Amino acid sequence: MNIKKSLLACLLVSAAVSAALILPEGNKAAAASAATQKSVVSQTGIIQASVKLRDKPSMSSEVVAYLKSGDQVAILEKSNAYFYKVKTSSGIIGYTSSADQYITVKSGAAAAATASKPDTNAAASKTVTSPSLGAGPSTPVPTPVLPPVSAKPSALIEQVIQTGMKYLGTPYQYGSDRNQTNSFDCSAFTRQIFKEGAGMTLPMDSRQQGAWIKENSSAVYTIDDLKRGDLVFFQDSPGTGTLNTGVNPDQERISHVALYLGDGKLLHTYSEKAGGVVVTDFSNSWKLRFLYGGSVIR
């Protein structure tokens, strides 16, 4: 009897030791899993300027939607040095630029709320399989719900132009305050209409805006290649412009910026005498000062 009691006591001690060794590891695994899940939903991104949502973390990949200034997204991961994998409030999963000028990252409960927000477009969606979103060929993902027409590039450009047209006649003031709309100089005007019409904040002055086009878009050096909604940059008058041989537009000092409307028209502001914000012909006097142009929205 004593031998049986001793054996039973040994077995109980052995079981207790095993539980003590195994259970903490299980708890650690559970805690690690919970921490991983928390890290996925602990960050939210606030969109700072209109930016494309792509189906892969590459500039050459397909655009599935457009994000506008003020939109909130749940950041799922940092895919590479240039892209975040994100989920929009409507349930679209894709990749967007991680550059500070396009997105600001915030941590905390706001991110969890964003990630768990129900898909208000669920009735318009259906489940498909798409390896291009990084989920694997058999993982179901929502069909991308494209933004309203107003968020498409051509419509955004028209919004910018319509915003500019409402300021026709606004007085010209060199070095005007960028935080008001009672007066503009040339770059304050272009900055305001893109900020108000498309949620995109351009640099403060014409030279910085010209540099922004080269860094973020493609500069166009031929007037015939300009598109409606392009920014157009000019040098000081009288100038020789690109219509004359031997001028390097990349080395000339930018002194003016305008918005190209197409059909040989410019929307801009350049003097009090001209009447503030006006639409003018892209006349020879402007063509002789032309350096280059480019699209802000593509």
DAJO-V346547 format. One record per helix or strand of 2 or more residues. SS is the DSSP state (A for helix, B for strand). FROM is the first residue (numbers start at 0). LEN is the number of residues. If there is no record, write none. Layout:
# DAJO-V346547
ss:SS from:FROM len:LEN
ss:SS from:FROM len:LEN
This chain:
# DAJO-V346547
ss:A from:1 len:40
ss:B from:42 len:5
ss:B from:50 len:4
ss:B from:62 len:5
ss:B from:71 len:7
ss:B from:82 len:6
ss:B from:92 len:5
ss:B from:102 len:5
ss:A from:108 len:8
ss:A from:121 len:3
ss:B from:126 len:3
ss:A from:130 len:3
ss:B from:139 len:3
ss:A from:148 len:3
ss:A from:152 len:13
ss:B from:170 len:2
ss:B from:182 len:2
ss:A from:185 len:13
ss:A from:205 len:11
ss:A from:222 len:3
ss:B from:230 len:5
ss:B from:253 len:9
ss:B from:264 len:4
ss:B from:277 len:4
ss:A from:283 len:4
ss:B from:289 len:5
